[in-house]
Structures are given as C-alpha cells and as structure tokens.
C-alpha cells in the first residue's frame, strides 16, 4: 500500500484493496485494510479431527470437502469501491 500511495495511487479512490486472514496488521495500515476473516480455531479443530481419524484408520480414504465460513471485514481500503 505504501508503494502504491508513493506512486500517487489513492486507496480506495483509485484502487480498492483487500487482504486475507484479518491479521492484526490490518488495523495498523493507513488506510485500514479490509480483509477476509477466518475462524482459525474451527479450521484447526477440523484439521486435527481429520488427522486423528486418519491415524486411527490408516486405510481410510478422504474425499470429504470441509468448508469453514469466512467473514468480510470492510474497512477504509474498500470504502470507495
């Protein structure tokens, strides 16, 4: 974002930006970065449960798709979009 702004690009007026993971850094940028937030606890829980199932049954084949909901957190970097 700094490089874009130094190049004369206005965020979000010229270019809207969005990040992924909603890290704490998103609150420290100027403008504040919009992001997609994930539930890392749920992701980790699902991963551990699948791993334990595989350990307990090594011949088990996985073809299950696991979807974890995400949340759009709109901040200043996309307000003009």
PDB file of N, CA, C and O in Angstrom, chain B, residues numbered from 101:
ATOM      1  N   UNK B 101       0.823  -1.179   0.000  1.00  0.00           N
ATOM      2  CA  UNK B 101       0.000   0.000   0.000  1.00  0.00           C
ATOM      3  C   UNK B 101       0.872   1.248   0.000  1.00  0.00           C
ATOM      4  O   UNK B 101       0.562   2.233  -0.670  1.00  0.00           O
ATOM      5  N   UNK B 102       1.959   1.199   0.754  1.00  0.00           N
ATOM      6  CA  UNK B 102       2.852   2.359   0.800  1.00  0.00           C
ATOM      7  C   UNK B 102       3.431   2.679  -0.571  1.00  0.00           C
ATOM      8  O   UNK B 102       3.491   3.840  -0.975  1.00  0.00           O
ATOM      9  N   UNK B 103       3.855   1.642  -1.282  1.00  0.00           N
ATOM     10  CA  UNK B 103       4.442   1.848  -2.616  1.00  0.00           C
ATOM     11  C   UNK B 103       3.407   2.436  -3.565  1.00  0.00           C
ATOM     12  O   UNK B 103       3.710   3.352  -4.330  1.00  0.00           O
ATOM     13  N   UNK B 104       2.188   1.910  -3.517  1.00  0.00           N
ATOM     14  CA  UNK B 104       1.125   2.442  -4.369  1.00  0.00           C
ATOM     15  C   UNK B 104       0.851   3.908  -4.058  1.00  0.00           C
ATOM     16  O   UNK B 104       0.716   4.731  -4.963  1.00  0.00           O
ATOM     17  N   UNK B 105       0.771   4.221  -2.778  1.00  0.00           N
ATOM     18  CA  UNK B 105       0.481   5.591  -2.372  1.00  0.00           C
ATOM     19  C   UNK B 105       1.627   6.530  -2.755  1.00  0.00           C
ATOM     20  O   UNK B 105       1.387   7.662  -3.174  1.00  0.00           O
ATOM     21  N   UNK B 106       2.865   6.067  -2.614  1.00  0.00           N
ATOM     22  CA  UNK B 106       4.018   6.887  -3.027  1.00  0.00           C
ATOM     23  C   UNK B 106       4.000   7.121  -4.528  1.00  0.00           C
ATOM     24  O   UNK B 106       4.514   8.132  -5.007  1.00  0.00           O
ATOM     25  N   UNK B 107       3.407   6.186  -5.277  1.00  0.00           N
ATOM     26  CA  UNK B 107       3.278   6.327  -6.727  1.00  0.00           C
ATOM     27  C   UNK B 107       2.086   7.168  -7.147  1.00  0.00           C
ATOM     28  O   UNK B 107       1.794   7.290  -8.337  1.00  0.00           O
ATOM     29  N   UNK B 108       1.396   7.749  -6.172  1.00  0.00           N
ATOM     30  CA  UNK B 108       0.281   8.636  -6.488  1.00  0.00           C
ATOM     31  C   UNK B 108      -1.068   7.948  -6.622  1.00  0.00           C
ATOM     32  O   UNK B 108      -2.033   8.570  -7.068  1.00  0.00           O
ATOM     33  N   UNK B 109      -1.154   6.688  -6.249  1.00  0.00           N
ATOM     34  CA  UNK B 109      -2.427   5.967  -6.325  1.00  0.00           C
ATOM     35  C   UNK B 109      -3.157   6.131  -5.004  1.00  0.00           C
ATOM     36  O   UNK B 109      -2.614   5.842  -3.937  1.00  0.00           O
ATOM     37  N   UNK B 110      -4.378   6.592  -5.088  1.00  0.00           N
ATOM     38  CA  UNK B 110      -5.201   6.819  -3.899  1.00  0.00           C
ATOM     39  C   UNK B 110      -6.005   5.558  -3.576  1.00  0.00           C
ATOM     40  O   UNK B 110      -6.737   5.027  -4.411  1.00  0.00           O
ATOM     41  N   UNK B 111      -5.840   5.104  -2.336  1.00  0.00           N
ATOM     42  CA  UNK B 111      -6.589   3.931  -1.871  1.00  0.00           C
ATOM     43  C   UNK B 111      -7.664   4.443  -0.917  1.00  0.00           C
ATOM     44  O   UNK B 111      -7.315   5.097   0.066  1.00  0.00           O
ATOM     45  N   UNK B 112      -8.911   4.192  -1.143  1.00  0.00           N
ATOM     46  CA  UNK B 112      -9.554   3.307  -2.106  1.00  0.00           C
ATOM     47  C   UNK B 112     -10.088   4.009  -3.350  1.00  0.00           C
ATOM     48  O   UNK B 112     -10.748   3.370  -4.169  1.00  0.00           O
ATOM     49  N   UNK B 113      -9.822   5.304  -3.517  1.00  0.00           N
ATOM     50  CA  UNK B 113     -10.433   6.036  -4.635  1.00  0.00           C
ATOM     51  C   UNK B 113      -9.983   5.531  -6.002  1.00  0.00           C
ATOM     52  O   UNK B 113     -10.807   5.379  -6.905  1.00  0.00           O
ATOM     53  N   UNK B 114      -8.682   5.269  -6.167  1.00  0.00           N
ATOM     54  CA  UNK B 114      -8.172   4.765  -7.443  1.00  0.00           C
ATOM     55  C   UNK B 114      -8.132   3.237  -7.479  1.00  0.00           C
ATOM     56  O   UNK B 114      -8.317   2.621  -8.529  1.00  0.00           O
ATOM     57  N   UNK B 115      -7.887   2.643  -6.319  1.00  0.00           N
ATOM     58  CA  UNK B 115      -7.706   1.192  -6.241  1.00  0.00           C
ATOM     59  C   UNK B 115      -8.173   0.702  -4.878  1.00  0.00           C
ATOM     60  O   UNK B 115      -7.675   1.154  -3.847  1.00  0.00           O
ATOM     61  N   UNK B 116      -9.125  -0.219  -4.871  1.00  0.00           N
ATOM     62  CA  UNK B 116      -9.580  -0.824  -3.614  1.00  0.00           C
ATOM     63  C   UNK B 116      -8.725  -2.060  -3.351  1.00  0.00           C
ATOM     64  O   UNK B 116      -8.432  -2.830  -4.266  1.00  0.00           O
ATOM     65  N   UNK B 117      -8.332  -2.240  -2.098  1.00  0.00           N
ATOM     66  CA  UNK B 117      -7.507  -3.384  -1.714  1.00  0.00           C
ATOM     67  C   UNK B 117      -8.174  -4.165  -0.598  1.00  0.00           C
ATOM     68  O   UNK B 117      -8.852  -3.599   0.260  1.00  0.00           O
ATOM     69  N   UNK B 118      -7.970  -5.478  -0.624  1.00  0.00           N
ATOM     70  CA  UNK B 118      -8.496  -6.338   0.431  1.00  0.00           C
ATOM     71  C   UNK B 118      -7.453  -7.409   0.730  1.00  0.00           C
ATOM     72  O   UNK B 118      -6.796  -7.927  -0.173  1.00  0.00           O
ATOM     73  N   UNK B 119      -7.317  -7.726   2.000  1.00  0.00           N
ATOM     74  CA  UNK B 119      -6.379  -8.759   2.422  1.00  0.00           C
ATOM     75  C   UNK B 119      -7.114 -10.028   2.826  1.00  0.00           C
ATOM     76  O   UNK B 119      -8.337 -10.123   2.719  1.00  0.00           O
ATOM     77  N   UNK B 120      -6.341 -10.998   3.292  1.00  0.00           N
ATOM     78  CA  UNK B 120      -6.912 -12.262   3.708  1.00  0.00           C
ATOM     79  C   UNK B 120      -6.286 -12.662   5.024  1.00  0.00           C
ATOM     80  O   UNK B 120      -5.076 -12.507   5.192  1.00  0.00           O
ATOM     81  N   UNK B 121      -7.043 -13.158   5.938  1.00  0.00           N
ATOM     82  CA  UNK B 121      -6.646 -13.649   7.264  1.00  0.00           C
ATOM     83  C   UNK B 121      -6.944 -12.667   8.393  1.00  0.00           C
ATOM     84  O   UNK B 121      -6.913 -13.062   9.559  1.00  0.00           O
ATOM     85  N   UNK B 122      -7.227 -11.420   8.091  1.00  0.00           N
ATOM     86  CA  UNK B 122      -7.562 -10.420   9.100  1.00  0.00           C
ATOM     87  C   UNK B 122      -6.532 -10.379  10.232  1.00  0.00           C
ATOM     88  O   UNK B 122      -6.889 -10.376  11.411  1.00  0.00           O
ATOM     89  N   UNK B 123      -5.277 -10.349   9.864  1.00  0.00           N
ATOM     90  CA  UNK B 123      -4.208 -10.243  10.850  1.00  0.00           C
ATOM     91  C   UNK B 123      -4.273  -8.890  11.553  1.00  0.00           C
ATOM     92  O   UNK B 123      -4.823  -7.941  10.994  1.00  0.00           O
ATOM     93  N   UNK B 124      -3.727  -8.776  12.767  1.00  0.00           N
ATOM     94  CA  UNK B 124      -3.758  -7.503  13.494  1.00  0.00           C
ATOM     95  C   UNK B 124      -3.152  -6.339  12.704  1.00  0.00           C
ATOM     96  O   UNK B 124      -3.524  -5.186  12.919  1.00  0.00           O
ATOM     97  N   UNK B 125      -2.238  -6.629  11.808  1.00  0.00           N
ATOM     98  CA  UNK B 125      -1.609  -5.591  10.996  1.00  0.00           C
ATOM     99  C   UNK B 125      -2.627  -4.802  10.173  1.00  0.00           C
ATOM    100  O   UNK B 125      -2.385  -3.640   9.846  1.00  0.00           O
ATOM    101  N   UNK B 126      -3.754  -5.414   9.836  1.00  0.00           N
ATOM    102  CA  UNK B 126      -4.762  -4.734   9.026  1.00  0.00           C
ATOM    103  C   UNK B 126      -5.298  -3.484   9.712  1.00  0.00           C
ATOM    104  O   UNK B 126      -5.782  -2.567   9.048  1.00  0.00           O
ATOM    105  N   UNK B 127      -5.215  -3.446  11.027  1.00  0.00           N
ATOM    106  CA  UNK B 127      -5.690  -2.282  11.794  1.00  0.00           C
ATOM    107  C   UNK B 127      -4.647  -1.165  11.830  1.00  0.00           C
ATOM    108  O   UNK B 127      -4.964  -0.029  12.182  1.00  0.00           O
ATOM    109  N   UNK B 128      -3.403  -1.487  11.467  1.00  0.00           N
ATOM    110  CA  UNK B 128      -2.308  -0.532  11.607  1.00  0.00           C
ATOM    111  C   UNK B 128      -1.947   0.170  10.317  1.00  0.00           C
ATOM    112  O   UNK B 128      -1.177   1.130  10.335  1.00  0.00           O
ATOM    113  N   UNK B 129      -2.489  -0.288   9.188  1.00  0.00           N
ATOM    114  CA  UNK B 129      -2.162   0.342   7.915  1.00  0.00           C
ATOM    115  C   UNK B 129      -2.971   1.615   7.746  1.00  0.00           C
ATOM    116  O   UNK B 129      -3.957   1.843   8.446  1.00  0.00           O
ATOM    117  N   UNK B 130      -2.537   2.436   6.807  1.00  0.00           N
ATOM    118  CA  UNK B 130      -3.285   3.655   6.513  1.00  0.00           C
ATOM    119  C   UNK B 130      -3.474   3.729   4.999  1.00  0.00           C
ATOM    120  O   UNK B 130      -2.501   3.910   4.267  1.00  0.00           O
ATOM    121  N   UNK B 131      -4.704   3.592   4.523  1.00  0.00           N
ATOM    122  CA  UNK B 131      -5.939   3.363   5.274  1.00  0.00           C
ATOM    123  C   UNK B 131      -5.988   1.932   5.823  1.00  0.00           C
ATOM    124  O   UNK B 131      -5.249   1.053   5.378  1.00  0.00           O
ATOM    125  N   UNK B 132      -6.862   1.727   6.783  1.00  0.00           N
ATOM    126  CA  UNK B 132      -7.017   0.391   7.370  1.00  0.00           C
ATOM    127  C   UNK B 132      -7.487  -0.583   6.289  1.00  0.00           C
ATOM    128  O   UNK B 132      -8.380  -0.279   5.499  1.00  0.00           O
ATOM    129  N   UNK B 133      -6.854  -1.771   6.277  1.00  0.00           N
ATOM    130  CA  UNK B 133      -7.066  -2.738   5.208  1.00  0.00           C
ATOM    131  C   UNK B 133      -8.299  -3.606   5.459  1.00  0.00           C
ATOM    132  O   UNK B 133      -8.415  -4.249   6.502  1.00  0.00           O
ATOM    133  N   UNK B 134      -9.210  -3.617   4.497  1.00  0.00           N
ATOM    134  CA  UNK B 134     -10.330  -4.564   4.531  1.00  0.00           C
ATOM    135  C   UNK B 134      -9.756  -5.964   4.428  1.00  0.00           C
ATOM    136  O   UNK B 134      -8.678  -6.157   3.866  1.00  0.00           O
ATOM    137  N   UNK B 135     -10.468  -6.938   4.965  1.00  0.00           N
ATOM    138  CA  UNK B 135      -9.910  -8.291   4.992  1.00  0.00           C
ATOM    139  C   UNK B 135     -11.014  -9.335   5.037  1.00  0.00           C
ATOM    140  O   UNK B 135     -12.173  -9.036   5.324  1.00  0.00           O
ATOM    141  N   UNK B 136     -10.622 -10.559   4.749  1.00  0.00           N
ATOM    142  CA  UNK B 136     -11.492 -11.712   4.916  1.00  0.00           C
ATOM    143  C   UNK B 136     -11.029 -12.418   6.171  1.00  0.00           C
ATOM    144  O   UNK B 136      -9.888 -12.875   6.242  1.00  0.00           O
ATOM    145  N   UNK B 137     -11.896 -12.513   7.158  1.00  0.00           N
ATOM    146  CA  UNK B 137     -11.543 -13.150   8.421  1.00  0.00           C
ATOM    147  C   UNK B 137     -11.931 -14.615   8.419  1.00  0.00           C
ATOM    148  O   UNK B 137     -13.004 -14.994   7.948  1.00  0.00           O
ATOM    149  N   UNK B 138     -11.040 -15.427   8.953  1.00  0.00           N
ATOM    150  CA  UNK B 138     -11.292 -16.861   9.052  1.00  0.00           C
ATOM    151  C   UNK B 138     -11.359 -17.268  10.521  1.00  0.00           C
ATOM    152  O   UNK B 138     -10.766 -16.612  11.377  1.00  0.00           O
ATOM    153  N   UNK B 139     -12.062 -18.326  10.805  1.00  0.00           N
ATOM    154  CA  UNK B 139     -12.114 -18.868  12.156  1.00  0.00           C
ATOM    155  C   UNK B 139     -11.015 -19.924  12.268  1.00  0.00           C
ATOM    156  O   UNK B 139     -11.223 -21.091  11.935  1.00  0.00           O
ATOM    157  N   UNK B 140      -9.835 -19.494  12.744  1.00  0.00           N
ATOM    158  CA  UNK B 140      -8.690 -20.393  12.801  1.00  0.00           C
ATOM    159  C   UNK B 140      -8.905 -21.519  13.804  1.00  0.00           C
ATOM    160  O   UNK B 140      -8.365 -22.611  13.625  1.00  0.00           O
ATOM    161  N   UNK B 141      -9.678 -21.277  14.846  1.00  0.00           N
ATOM    162  CA  UNK B 141      -9.968 -22.333  15.816  1.00  0.00           C
ATOM    163  C   UNK B 141     -10.749 -23.451  15.151  1.00  0.00           C
ATOM    164  O   UNK B 141     -10.431 -24.627  15.332  1.00  0.00           O
ATOM    165  N   UNK B 142     -11.769 -23.094  14.383  1.00  0.00           N
ATOM    166  CA  UNK B 142     -12.567 -24.100  13.685  1.00  0.00           C
ATOM    167  C   UNK B 142     -11.738 -24.824  12.623  1.00  0.00           C
ATOM    168  O   UNK B 142     -11.857 -26.038  12.455  1.00  0.00           O
ATOM    169  N   UNK B 143     -10.891 -24.067  11.903  1.00  0.00           N
ATOM    170  CA  UNK B 143     -10.013 -24.695  10.918  1.00  0.00           C
ATOM    171  C   UNK B 143      -9.094 -25.720  11.575  1.00  0.00           C
ATOM    172  O   UNK B 143      -8.945 -26.838  11.082  1.00  0.00           O
ATOM    173  N   UNK B 144      -8.484 -25.332  12.686  1.00  0.00           N
ATOM    174  CA  UNK B 144      -7.583 -26.223  13.396  1.00  0.00           C
ATOM    175  C   UNK B 144      -8.289 -27.436  13.956  1.00  0.00           C
ATOM    176  O   UNK B 144      -7.775 -28.552  13.882  1.00  0.00           O
ATOM    177  N   UNK B 145      -9.467 -27.223  14.517  1.00  0.00           N
ATOM    178  CA  UNK B 145     -10.250 -28.334  15.069  1.00  0.00           C
ATOM    179  C   UNK B 145     -10.583 -29.344  13.984  1.00  0.00           C
ATOM    180  O   UNK B 145     -10.431 -30.549  14.187  1.00  0.00           O
ATOM    181  N   UNK B 146     -11.037 -28.861  12.832  1.00  0.00           N
ATOM    182  CA  UNK B 146     -11.349 -29.765  11.715  1.00  0.00           C
ATOM    183  C   UNK B 146     -10.108 -30.522  11.261  1.00  0.00           C
ATOM    184  O   UNK B 146     -10.179 -31.725  11.006  1.00  0.00           O
ATOM    185  N   UNK B 147      -8.978 -29.838  11.156  1.00  0.00           N
ATOM    186  CA  UNK B 147      -7.746 -30.479  10.704  1.00  0.00           C
ATOM    187  C   UNK B 147      -7.304 -31.571  11.679  1.00  0.00           C
ATOM    188  O   UNK B 147      -6.932 -32.668  11.261  1.00  0.00           O
ATOM    189  N   UNK B 148      -7.345 -31.269  12.975  1.00  0.00           N
ATOM    190  CA  UNK B 148      -6.938 -32.258  13.982  1.00  0.00           C
ATOM    191  C   UNK B 148      -7.876 -33.461  13.968  1.00  0.00           C
ATOM    192  O   UNK B 148      -7.418 -34.602  14.035  1.00  0.00           O
ATOM    193  N   UNK B 149      -9.164 -33.221  13.884  1.00  0.00           N
ATOM    194  CA  UNK B 149     -10.125 -34.332  13.854  1.00  0.00           C
ATOM    195  C   UNK B 149      -9.909 -35.233  12.643  1.00  0.00           C
ATOM    196  O   UNK B 149      -9.958 -36.457  12.764  1.00  0.00           O
ATOM    197  N   UNK B 150      -9.672 -34.636  11.479  1.00  0.00           N
ATOM    198  CA  UNK B 150      -9.410 -35.437  10.280  1.00  0.00           C
ATOM    199  C   UNK B 150      -8.097 -36.210  10.412  1.00  0.00           C
ATOM    200  O   UNK B 150      -8.009 -37.367  10.000  1.00  0.00           O
ATOM    201  N   UNK B 151      -7.087 -35.571  10.982  1.00  0.00           N
ATOM    202  CA  UNK B 151      -5.812 -36.248  11.177  1.00  0.00           C
ATOM    203  C   UNK B 151      -5.949 -37.423  12.144  1.00  0.00           C
ATOM    204  O   UNK B 151      -5.397 -38.495  11.899  1.00  0.00           O
ATOM    205  N   UNK B 152      -6.677 -37.230  13.232  1.00  0.00           N
ATOM    206  CA  UNK B 152      -6.887 -38.311  14.194  1.00  0.00           C
ATOM    207  C   UNK B 152      -7.656 -39.474  13.569  1.00  0.00           C
ATOM    208  O   UNK B 152      -7.362 -40.637  13.844  1.00  0.00           O
ATOM    209  N   UNK B 153      -8.638 -39.158  12.732  1.00  0.00           N
ATOM    210  CA  UNK B 153      -9.372 -40.225  12.033  1.00  0.00           C
ATOM    211  C   UNK B 153      -8.430 -41.027  11.140  1.00  0.00           C
ATOM    212  O   UNK B 153      -8.520 -42.253  11.067  1.00  0.00           O
ATOM    213  N   UNK B 154      -7.530 -40.325  10.464  1.00  0.00           N
ATOM    214  CA  UNK B 154      -6.573 -40.989   9.572  1.00  0.00           C
ATOM    215  C   UNK B 154      -5.586 -41.839  10.377  1.00  0.00           C
ATOM    216  O   UNK B 154      -5.253 -42.949   9.963  1.00  0.00           O
ATOM    217  N   UNK B 155      -5.118 -41.335  11.512  1.00  0.00           N
ATOM    218  CA  UNK B 155      -4.190 -42.090  12.366  1.00  0.00           C
ATOM    219  C   UNK B 155      -4.866 -43.347  12.897  1.00  0.00           C
ATOM    220  O   UNK B 155      -4.258 -44.417  12.929  1.00  0.00           O
ATOM    221  N   UNK B 156      -6.109 -43.219  13.309  1.00  0.00           N
ATOM    222  CA  UNK B 156      -6.842 -44.353  13.874  1.00  0.00           C
ATOM    223  C   UNK B 156      -7.290 -45.359  12.826  1.00  0.00           C
ATOM    224  O   UNK B 156      -7.576 -46.511  13.152  1.00  0.00           O
ATOM    225  N   UNK B 157      -7.353 -44.938  11.585  1.00  0.00           N
ATOM    226  CA  UNK B 157      -7.767 -45.834  10.499  1.00  0.00           C
ATOM    227  C   UNK B 157      -6.934 -45.493   9.253  1.00  0.00           C
ATOM    228  O   UNK B 157      -7.419 -44.794   8.363  1.00  0.00           O
ATOM    229  N   UNK B 158      -5.676 -45.984   9.181  1.00  0.00           N
ATOM    230  CA  UNK B 158      -4.764 -45.614   8.086  1.00  0.00           C
ATOM    231  C   UNK B 158      -5.277 -45.953   6.690  1.00  0.00           C
ATOM    232  O   UNK B 158      -4.812 -45.361   5.716  1.00  0.00           O
ATOM    233  N   UNK B 159      -6.203 -46.868   6.565  1.00  0.00           N
ATOM    234  CA  UNK B 159      -6.705 -47.222   5.238  1.00  0.00           C
ATOM    235  C   UNK B 159      -7.876 -46.342   4.801  1.00  0.00           C
ATOM    236  O   UNK B 159      -8.372 -46.464   3.682  1.00  0.00           O
ATOM    237  N   UNK B 160      -8.304 -45.466   5.686  1.00  0.00           N
ATOM    238  CA  UNK B 160      -9.436 -44.583   5.381  1.00  0.00           C
ATOM    239  C   UNK B 160      -9.058 -43.611   4.268  1.00  0.00           C
ATOM    240  O   UNK B 160      -8.022 -42.951   4.334  1.00  0.00           O
ATOM    241  N   UNK B 161      -9.897 -43.530   3.258  1.00  0.00           N
ATOM    242  CA  UNK B 161      -9.692 -42.586   2.169  1.00  0.00           C
ATOM    243  C   UNK B 161     -10.620 -41.388   2.367  1.00  0.00           C
ATOM    244  O   UNK B 161     -11.813 -41.549   2.624  1.00  0.00           O
ATOM    245  N   UNK B 162     -10.063 -40.205   2.245  1.00  0.00           N
ATOM    246  CA  UNK B 162     -10.859 -38.996   2.421  1.00  0.00           C
ATOM    247  C   UNK B 162     -11.241 -38.421   1.070  1.00  0.00           C
ATOM    248  O   UNK B 162     -10.386 -38.216   0.208  1.00  0.00           O
ATOM    249  N   UNK B 163     -12.487 -38.170   0.894  1.00  0.00           N
ATOM    250  CA  UNK B 163     -12.965 -37.435  -0.265  1.00  0.00           C
ATOM    251  C   UNK B 163     -14.011 -36.425   0.199  1.00  0.00           C
ATOM    252  O   UNK B 163     -14.884 -36.007  -0.562  1.00  0.00           O
ATOM    253  N   UNK B 164     -13.896 -36.051   1.456  1.00  0.00           N
ATOM    254  CA  UNK B 164     -14.839 -35.126   2.073  1.00  0.00           C
ATOM    255  C   UNK B 164     -14.317 -33.695   1.945  1.00  0.00           C
ATOM    256  O   UNK B 164     -13.149 -33.419   2.219  1.00  0.00           O
ATOM    257  N   UNK B 165     -15.188 -32.806   1.530  1.00  0.00           N
ATOM    258  CA  UNK B 165     -14.852 -31.401   1.435  1.00  0.00           C
ATOM    259  C   UNK B 165     -15.316 -30.709   2.716  1.00  0.00           C
ATOM    260  O   UNK B 165     -16.485 -30.809   3.089  1.00  0.00           O
ATOM    261  N   UNK B 166     -14.412 -30.016   3.382  1.00  0.00           N
ATOM    262  CA  UNK B 166     -14.743 -29.311   4.614  1.00  0.00           C
ATOM    263  C   UNK B 166     -14.735 -27.823   4.316  1.00  0.00           C
ATOM    264  O   UNK B 166     -13.745 -27.287   3.819  1.00  0.00           O
ATOM    265  N   UNK B 167     -15.828 -27.165   4.617  1.00  0.00           N
ATOM    266  CA  UNK B 167     -15.948 -25.730   4.385  1.00  0.00           C
ATOM    267  C   UNK B 167     -16.098 -25.022   5.717  1.00  0.00           C
ATOM    268  O   UNK B 167     -16.931 -25.391   6.545  1.00  0.00           O
ATOM    269  N   UNK B 168     -15.282 -24.004   5.909  1.00  0.00           N
ATOM    270  CA  UNK B 168     -15.354 -23.193   7.120  1.00  0.00           C
ATOM    271  C   UNK B 168     -15.793 -21.791   6.699  1.00  0.00           C
ATOM    272  O   UNK B 168     -15.195 -21.207   5.796  1.00  0.00           O
ATOM    273  N   UNK B 169     -16.823 -21.246   7.335  1.00  0.00           N
ATOM    274  CA  UNK B 169     -17.304 -19.925   6.945  1.00  0.00           C
ATOM    275  C   UNK B 169     -16.251 -18.834   7.152  1.00  0.00           C
ATOM    276  O   UNK B 169     -15.415 -18.929   8.051  1.00  0.00           O
ATOM    277  N   UNK B 170     -16.301 -17.823   6.330  1.00  0.00           N
ATOM    278  CA  UNK B 170     -15.431 -16.660   6.458  1.00  0.00           C
ATOM    279  C   UNK B 170     -16.303 -15.413   6.611  1.00  0.00           C
ATOM    280  O   UNK B 170     -17.511 -15.448   6.378  1.00  0.00           O
ATOM    281  N   UNK B 171     -15.669 -14.323   7.004  1.00  0.00           N
ATOM    282  CA  UNK B 171     -16.405 -13.080   7.216  1.00  0.00           C
ATOM    283  C   UNK B 171     -15.670 -11.946   6.511  1.00  0.00           C
ATOM    284  O   UNK B 171     -14.457 -11.802   6.660  1.00  0.00           O
ATOM    285  N   UNK B 172     -16.399 -11.144   5.747  1.00  0.00           N
ATOM    286  CA  UNK B 172     -15.822  -9.960   5.118  1.00  0.00           C
ATOM    287  C   UNK B 172     -15.815  -8.830   6.139  1.00  0.00           C
ATOM    288  O   UNK B 172     -16.854  -8.473   6.695  1.00  0.00           O
ATOM    289  N   UNK B 173     -14.638  -8.274   6.376  1.00  0.00           N
ATOM    290  CA  UNK B 173     -14.493  -7.151   7.301  1.00  0.00           C
ATOM    291  C   UNK B 173     -14.106  -5.952   6.475  1.00  0.00           C
ATOM    292  O   UNK B 173     -12.952  -5.803   6.072  1.00  0.00           O
ATOM    293  N   UNK B 174     -15.079  -5.094   6.225  1.00  0.00           N
ATOM    294  CA  UNK B 174     -14.874  -3.948   5.351  1.00  0.00           C
ATOM    295  C   UNK B 174     -14.317  -2.772   6.147  1.00  0.00           C
ATOM    296  O   UNK B 174     -14.903  -2.331   7.136  1.00  0.00           O
ATOM    297  N   UNK B 175     -13.178  -2.281   5.690  1.00  0.00           N
ATOM    298  CA  UNK B 175     -12.532  -1.132   6.338  1.00  0.00           C
ATOM    299  C   UNK B 175     -12.269  -0.065   5.273  1.00  0.00           C
ATOM    300  O   UNK B 175     -12.840  -0.106   4.183  1.00  0.00           O
ATOM    301  N   UNK B 176     -11.422   0.864   5.595  1.00  0.00           N
ATOM    302  CA  UNK B 176     -11.199   2.038   4.757  1.00  0.00           C
ATOM    303  C   UNK B 176     -10.630   1.734   3.369  1.00  0.00           C
ATOM    304  O   UNK B 176     -10.840   2.519   2.445  1.00  0.00           O
ATOM    305  N   UNK B 177      -9.930   0.636   3.199  1.00  0.00           N
ATOM    306  CA  UNK B 177      -9.278   0.380   1.900  1.00  0.00           C
ATOM    307  C   UNK B 177     -10.252  -0.030   0.802  1.00  0.00           C
ATOM    308  O   UNK B 177      -9.858  -0.155  -0.358  1.00  0.00           O
ATOM    309  N   UNK B 178     -11.513  -0.238   1.151  1.00  0.00           N
ATOM    310  CA  UNK B 178     -12.518  -0.579   0.127  1.00  0.00           C
ATOM    311  C   UNK B 178     -13.751   0.294   0.194  1.00  0.00           C
ATOM    312  O   UNK B 178     -14.726   0.027  -0.509  1.00  0.00           O
ATOM    313  N   UNK B 179     -13.741   1.302   0.994  1.00  0.00           N
ATOM    314  CA  UNK B 179     -14.950   2.115   1.146  1.00  0.00           C
ATOM    315  C   UNK B 179     -15.364   2.809  -0.134  1.00  0.00           C
ATOM    316  O   UNK B 179     -16.553   3.052  -0.342  1.00  0.00           O
ATOM    317  N   UNK B 180     -14.410   3.137  -1.003  1.00  0.00           N
ATOM    318  CA  UNK B 180     -14.744   3.800  -2.254  1.00  0.00           C
ATOM    319  C   UNK B 180     -15.136   2.834  -3.348  1.00  0.00           C
ATOM    320  O   UNK B 180     -15.543   3.252  -4.432  1.00  0.00           O
ATOM    321  N   UNK B 181     -15.016   1.520  -3.074  1.00  0.00           N
ATOM    322  CA  UNK B 181     -15.290   0.530  -4.124  1.00  0.00           C
ATOM    323  C   UNK B 181     -16.778   0.287  -4.263  1.00  0.00           C
ATOM    324  O   UNK B 181     -17.197  -0.515  -5.097  1.00  0.00           O
TER     325      UNK B 181
END
